[in-house]
Amino acid sequence: MRIALCQIVSGPDPKANLELVADGIRRAAEEGADLAVFPEATMACFGVKLAPLAEPLDGPWATEVRRLAREAGIAVVAGMFTPADDGRVTNTLLITGRGVEASYDKIHLFDAFGFAESNTVAPGAETVVVTLDGVGIGFTTCYDVRFPGLFQELADEGASVIVTPASWGSGEGRREQWELLVRARALDSTSWVVACGQADPRSIGREPSGKAPTGIGHSLVATPLGLVHAQLGAEPGVEIVDVDPDAVEGARQAVPVLTNRRF
């Protein structure tokens, strides 16, 4: 399976961010990608009022992403915000294209490091695994990466690839945590982990303000044995990565943590 990591810097304007999505999809399709993965908060960056920007999954923003995926003939994953029943929004992954139509609502909200995502975002409750070209793909978002049980549950449900869009917060040691956690979750689940984050806004001359997590870049793909298979830098870019789902079976035979675990 050929996967494109589309590392971008989202701004506050959903329409302008669609231009970034269109460019990433075009570049992914030109390289023969089956799946293009964009970060969490692709629709609009954190640090702005999200409720006025939120749209349902059949709204104009998602409809345009759906059209772009269909025309390019590839599957696309992109982070957006949908309205929640209580006046907050839901941090949603739109999953569309190549015969797949699904969505995942972020389960673990980022109430950490002085930021309270739950003030404005309602949590999801359901795990999501889809089948793309015969491969089981599970979905998580950003802070979810700190919770190994979720990744093991997705593996139990048939995922051999787990996609993790993010908008990672900056700070001392945070890049090291990001890389360590992605690799650890790959080992916990003996699955490929495809982690695509927002690029560092400072790499394009945009200085972040406040505590909102706006990205550090360094998107990466970890093998089922926790090795770094590919990685980007801090700046925006599209990285084309080939992953072999068949490698998962060998990893699970060599390190049968899913079978051996007691809790």
C-alpha positions as CSV (number, residue, x, y, z in Angstrom):
1,M,0.0,0.0,0.0
2,R,1.4,3.4,-1.0
3,I,0.5,6.2,1.5
4,A,1.2,9.9,1.2
5,L,1.9,11.8,4.4
6,C,0.6,15.3,3.6
7,Q,2.1,17.5,6.3
8,I,0.7,21.0,6.1
9,V,0.2,24.1,8.2
10,S,-3.5,24.8,8.6
11,G,-4.8,28.4,9.0
12,P,-8.0,29.7,10.5
13,D,-9.8,29.8,7.1
14,P,-11.4,26.4,6.0
15,K,-11.7,27.5,2.4
16,A,-8.0,28.4,2.2
17,N,-7.1,25.1,3.8
18,L,-9.0,23.3,1.1
19,E,-6.4,24.6,-1.3
20,L,-3.7,22.8,0.7
21,V,-5.8,19.6,0.6
22,A,-6.2,19.9,-3.1
23,D,-2.5,20.3,-3.6
24,G,-1.7,17.4,-1.3
25,I,-4.2,15.1,-3.0
26,R,-2.8,16.1,-6.5
27,R,0.8,15.4,-5.4
28,A,-0.2,12.1,-3.8
29,A,-2.1,10.9,-6.9
30,E,0.7,11.8,-9.2
31,E,3.0,9.5,-7.1
32,G,0.5,6.6,-7.3
33,A,-0.6,6.8,-3.7
34,D,-3.6,4.7,-2.5
35,L,-4.2,6.8,0.6
36,A,-3.4,10.5,1.4
37,V,-3.3,11.3,5.1
38,F,-3.6,14.9,6.3
39,P,-3.3,16.1,9.9
40,E,-5.8,16.7,12.7
41,A,-7.4,20.1,12.3
42,T,-6.8,20.3,8.6
43,M,-10.1,22.2,8.3
44,A,-9.0,24.9,10.7
45,C,-6.1,25.3,13.1
46,F,-6.5,25.2,16.9
47,G,-6.4,28.5,18.7
48,V,-9.5,29.9,16.9
49,K,-13.2,29.6,17.8
50,L,-14.1,26.3,16.4
51,A,-17.9,26.2,16.8
52,P,-18.6,28.9,14.1
53,L,-16.5,26.9,11.7
54,A,-17.8,23.4,12.4
55,E,-19.8,21.7,9.6
56,P,-21.6,18.3,9.4
57,L,-20.1,15.5,7.3
58,D,-22.4,16.4,4.4
59,G,-21.5,20.1,4.6
60,P,-19.6,22.0,1.9
61,W,-16.1,21.4,3.4
62,A,-16.4,17.7,3.6
63,T,-18.2,17.5,0.3
64,E,-15.3,19.2,-1.5
65,V,-12.8,16.9,0.1
66,R,-14.9,14.0,-1.0
67,R,-15.0,15.4,-4.6
68,L,-11.3,15.8,-4.7
69,A,-10.7,12.3,-3.5
70,R,-13.1,10.9,-6.0
71,E,-11.6,12.7,-8.9
72,A,-8.1,11.7,-7.9
73,G,-9.1,8.1,-7.4
74,I,-7.5,7.8,-4.0
75,A,-8.7,7.6,-0.4
76,V,-8.2,10.6,1.9
77,V,-8.1,11.1,5.6
78,A,-8.4,14.7,6.9
79,G,-9.2,16.3,10.3
80,M,-12.2,18.5,10.6
81,F,-14.7,19.7,13.2
82,T,-18.3,18.7,13.2
83,P,-21.1,20.2,15.5
84,A,-21.8,18.4,18.8
85,D,-25.2,18.3,20.4
86,D,-24.1,20.3,23.5
87,G,-22.8,23.3,21.6
88,R,-19.2,22.1,21.5
89,V,-17.7,20.5,18.4
90,T,-16.4,17.0,17.7
91,N,-12.8,16.5,16.5
92,T,-13.6,14.3,13.5
93,L,-11.5,12.5,10.9
94,L,-13.2,12.4,7.5
95,I,-12.3,9.1,5.7
96,T,-13.4,9.1,2.1
97,G,-12.6,7.7,-1.3
98,R,-11.8,4.4,-3.1
99,G,-15.2,2.9,-1.9
100,V,-14.7,3.9,1.7
101,E,-16.9,6.4,3.5
102,A,-16.5,6.7,7.3
103,S,-15.5,9.1,10.1
104,Y,-13.8,8.8,13.5
105,D,-14.5,11.1,16.4
106,K,-11.4,11.6,18.7
107,I,-11.9,9.7,21.9
108,H,-9.2,11.0,24.2
109,L,-9.3,14.8,24.5
110,F,-6.1,16.8,25.1
111,D,-6.6,18.1,28.6
112,A,-2.9,18.3,29.4
113,F,0.1,20.7,29.5
114,G,-2.2,23.6,30.4
115,F,-4.6,23.1,27.5
116,A,-8.2,21.9,27.9
117,E,-9.6,20.6,24.6
118,S,-12.7,19.3,26.4
119,N,-13.8,22.9,27.0
120,T,-14.8,23.2,23.3
121,V,-14.6,19.6,22.0
122,A,-16.9,16.7,22.9
123,P,-15.3,13.2,23.0
124,G,-16.1,10.4,20.7
125,A,-16.9,6.9,21.9
126,E,-16.5,4.4,19.0
127,T,-13.5,2.8,17.5
128,V,-13.3,2.7,13.7
129,V,-11.6,0.2,11.4
130,V,-12.2,0.2,7.6
131,T,-11.0,-2.0,4.8
132,L,-9.2,-0.4,2.0
133,D,-8.0,-2.6,-0.9
134,G,-8.2,-5.6,1.4
135,V,-6.2,-4.0,4.2
136,G,-7.7,-3.2,7.7
137,I,-7.0,0.4,8.7
138,G,-7.7,1.8,12.2
139,F,-7.9,5.4,13.2
140,T,-6.8,7.5,16.1
141,T,-6.1,11.2,16.6
142,C,-3.2,12.9,18.3
143,Y,-3.6,12.6,22.1
144,D,-5.0,9.1,21.5
145,V,-1.4,8.0,20.9
146,R,-0.8,8.1,24.6
147,F,-3.2,5.3,25.2
148,P,-1.9,1.9,24.1
149,G,-5.2,0.0,24.8
150,L,-6.9,1.8,22.0
151,F,-4.2,0.7,19.5
152,Q,-4.4,-2.9,20.7
153,E,-8.2,-2.8,20.4
154,L,-7.9,-1.6,16.8
155,A,-5.5,-4.5,16.1
156,D,-8.0,-6.9,17.7
157,E,-10.7,-5.5,15.3
158,G,-8.6,-6.3,12.3
159,A,-6.3,-3.2,11.7
160,S,-2.8,-3.9,10.4
161,V,-2.3,-0.2,9.7
162,I,-3.2,2.5,12.2
163,V,-3.5,6.1,11.0
164,T,-2.8,8.9,13.5
165,P,-3.4,12.4,12.3
166,A,-2.2,15.0,14.9
167,S,-1.6,18.6,15.7
168,W,1.1,18.1,18.3
169,G,1.9,20.8,20.9
170,S,5.4,22.3,21.0
171,G,7.7,22.5,24.1
172,E,10.7,20.9,25.7
173,G,10.9,17.2,25.0
174,R,7.7,17.1,23.1
175,R,9.2,16.0,19.8
176,E,10.9,13.2,21.6
177,Q,7.7,12.1,23.2
178,W,5.9,12.2,19.8
179,E,8.5,9.9,18.2
180,L,8.7,7.6,21.2
181,L,4.9,7.2,21.5
182,V,4.3,6.5,17.8
183,R,7.0,3.8,17.8
184,A,5.7,2.4,21.1
185,R,2.2,2.1,19.8
186,A,3.4,0.3,16.7
187,L,5.1,-2.2,19.0
188,D,2.1,-2.5,21.3
189,S,-0.2,-3.3,18.4
190,T,2.4,-4.9,16.1
191,S,0.9,-2.7,13.4
192,W,2.1,-0.1,11.0
193,V,1.5,3.4,12.5
194,V,1.1,6.2,10.0
195,A,1.3,9.4,12.1
196,C,0.8,12.7,10.1
197,G,1.1,15.9,12.1
198,Q,0.7,19.6,11.4
199,A,4.0,21.1,10.2
200,D,5.6,23.7,12.6
201,P,4.0,27.1,11.8
202,R,7.4,28.7,12.5
203,S,8.8,26.9,9.5
204,I,6.7,29.2,7.3
205,G,7.2,32.3,9.4
206,R,4.0,32.1,11.4
207,E,4.6,32.5,15.1
208,P,2.2,30.5,17.3
209,S,0.5,32.2,20.2
210,G,-1.2,30.9,23.3
211,K,-1.3,27.3,24.5
212,A,-3.1,25.8,21.5
213,P,-1.3,22.8,19.9
214,T,-0.5,24.0,16.4
215,G,2.1,21.4,15.3
216,I,5.8,20.5,15.3
217,G,6.0,18.5,12.1
218,H,8.1,15.4,12.1
219,S,5.4,13.1,10.8
220,L,6.5,9.5,10.7
221,V,5.7,6.0,9.8
222,A,6.7,3.2,12.3
223,T,7.0,-0.4,11.3
224,P,5.2,-3.2,13.3
225,L,8.4,-3.7,15.1
226,G,8.7,0.0,16.1
227,L,11.4,1.1,13.6
228,V,11.2,4.5,11.9
229,H,10.3,3.6,8.3
230,A,10.0,7.2,7.0
231,Q,10.0,10.7,8.6
232,L,9.6,14.4,7.6
233,G,11.2,17.5,9.0
234,A,9.5,20.4,10.7
235,E,8.4,22.1,7.5
236,P,5.4,21.3,5.2
237,G,5.9,18.5,2.7
238,V,4.5,15.4,1.1
239,E,6.2,12.1,1.8
240,I,5.3,9.0,-0.2
241,V,5.7,5.8,1.8
242,D,5.3,2.2,0.8
243,V,4.1,-0.1,3.6
244,D,3.8,-3.9,3.4
245,P,0.7,-5.1,5.3
246,D,2.0,-8.7,5.1
247,A,4.9,-7.6,7.5
248,V,2.3,-7.5,10.3
249,E,1.8,-11.3,10.3
250,G,5.5,-11.9,10.7
251,A,5.8,-9.3,13.5
252,R,2.8,-10.8,15.4
253,Q,4.4,-14.2,15.2
254,A,7.8,-12.9,16.4
255,V,6.4,-10.7,19.2
256,P,2.9,-12.1,20.0
257,V,2.0,-9.4,22.6
258,L,-1.6,-9.3,21.4
259,T,-1.9,-13.0,22.2
260,N,0.2,-13.0,25.4
261,R,-1.3,-10.0,27.1
262,R,-3.1,-10.7,30.3
263,F,-4.8,-7.3,30.9
